[in-house]
Amino acid sequence: MLRNVLGKTFRFLGYTVQYGCIAHCAFEYLGGIVVCSGPSMEPTIQNSDIVFSENLSRHFYCIRKGDIVIVKSPNDPKSNICKRVIGLEGDKVCTSNPSDFLKSHSYVPKGHVWLEGDNLRNSTDSRCYGPVPYGLIRGRICFKVY
């Protein structure tokens, strides 16, 4: 009796660990559902939009200009941000705000990307915290779910 209960318990724990590992790998390497919040990507992505983010392109260095990416925030590592890739390493980008009279430019350093929100007047992005290391990219948004 006790042997039967222990056998079922260990079998259940084994399946739980196996499925947990599969789920972790799927969400870490394949992608997942993300809820975006904040006004920085409006009108492309509205507050509370649900999107699908795929993570394979970051592993194969397939991020291109114009892609919308999910990134670990350079200001707060516990949160993620959603921004558009404006420049890749070696690109010349405008580093000033749209309202500035004199425009300043800079080059994106090696291993970094330049990110900006679509709502330039209401976005905290690379114009505030500078170029973002490629390693902070978590995934690329493929499509809106809802």
C-alpha positions in Angstrom: 0.0 0.0 0.0 2.7 2.5 1.1 4.9 1.4 -1.8 2.0 2.0 -4.2 1.4 5.6 -2.9 5.1 6.4 -2.9 5.4 5.1 -6.5 2.5 7.3 -7.7 3.9 10.3 -5.8 7.3 10.0 -7.4 5.9 9.4 -10.8 3.7 12.5 -10.4 6.8 14.5 -9.3 8.8 13.2 -12.2 6.1 14.2 -14.8 5.8 17.6 -13.1 9.6 18.3 -13.4 9.6 17.1 -17.0 6.7 19.3 -18.1 8.1 22.2 -16.1 11.4 21.9 -18.0 9.6 21.7 -21.3 7.5 24.8 -20.4 10.6 26.7 -19.3 12.4 25.9 -22.5 9.4 26.8 -24.6 9.0 30.2 -23.0 12.7 31.0 -22.8 13.7 29.9 -26.4 10.5 29.8 -28.5 8.4 32.7 -27.2 5.3 33.5 -25.3 2.4 35.9 -24.8 3.2 39.4 -23.5 0.8 42.1 -22.2 2.1 45.5 -23.2 1.4 48.5 -21.0 2.1 52.2 -21.3 1.7 54.8 -24.0 5.2 54.8 -25.5 4.3 52.6 -28.5 1.0 54.2 -29.4 -0.7 54.1 -32.0 1.0 50.8 -33.1 0.5 49.0 -29.7 -2.1 50.4 -27.3 -2.0 50.1 -23.6 -3.0 46.5 -22.5 -2.6 45.0 -25.9 -1.7 41.3 -25.9 1.1 40.3 -28.3 3.1 37.2 -29.2 6.9 37.5 -28.8 9.2 35.0 -30.4 12.7 34.5 -28.8 14.6 32.7 -31.6 15.6 35.7 -33.5 17.6 37.2 -30.6 19.6 33.9 -30.4 20.4 34.0 -34.1 21.1 37.8 -34.2 18.2 38.3 -36.6 16.9 41.6 -35.1 16.5 44.2 -37.8 15.7 47.9 -38.0 12.0 48.5 -37.6 11.4 45.4 -35.5 9.5 45.8 -32.2 11.3 44.1 -29.4 10.8 43.2 -25.7 13.8 44.3 -23.7 14.9 44.2 -20.1 14.7 47.8 -18.9 18.1 49.4 -18.5 16.7 51.5 -15.7 14.8 48.7 -13.9 16.1 45.1 -14.5 12.9 43.6 -13.0 10.7 45.0 -15.7 10.5 44.7 -19.5 9.9 47.4 -22.1 8.5 47.3 -25.6 10.3 49.5 -28.2 11.1 49.7 -31.9 14.7 49.1 -33.1 15.8 52.4 -34.8 19.5 51.6 -35.2 21.9 48.6 -35.1 25.6 48.7 -34.3 27.5 51.1 -36.5 24.4 53.1 -37.5 24.2 56.9 -37.2 21.1 57.9 -35.1 19.6 61.2 -34.0 20.0 61.4 -30.3 18.0 64.5 -29.6 14.3 64.9 -28.8 11.9 65.9 -31.7 11.3 69.3 -30.1 15.0 70.2 -29.9 16.0 73.0 -32.3 19.6 71.7 -32.8 19.8 68.0 -33.7 22.6 65.8 -32.3 23.7 62.5 -33.8 25.8 59.6 -32.6 26.9 56.2 -33.7 25.5 53.0 -32.1 28.4 51.1 -30.5 29.2 47.5 -31.3 27.0 45.0 -29.5 24.2 47.6 -28.9 20.9 48.7 -30.5 19.1 52.1 -30.5 15.5 51.8 -29.3 12.7 54.4 -29.5 9.0 54.3 -28.8 6.6 55.2 -31.7 5.0 57.9 -29.5 8.2 60.1 -29.4 6.7 62.8 -27.2 5.7 60.3 -24.5 8.4 57.6 -24.5 11.4 56.9 -22.3 13.8 55.2 -24.6 17.4 55.3 -25.9 17.3 59.1 -26.1 17.2 59.0 -22.3 19.3 56.0 -21.4 21.5 55.6 -24.5 22.2 52.5 -26.6 20.9 49.2 -25.2 23.2 46.1 -25.1 22.0 43.3 -27.5 22.0 40.9 -24.6 19.0 42.7 -22.9 16.7 41.8 -25.8 14.2 39.2 -24.7 12.3 38.7 -27.9 10.8 40.2 -31.1 7.0 40.8 -31.4 5.5 38.9 -34.2 1.8 39.8 -34.0 -1.0 41.2 -31.8 -3.1 38.5 -30.3 -5.8 41.0 -28.9 
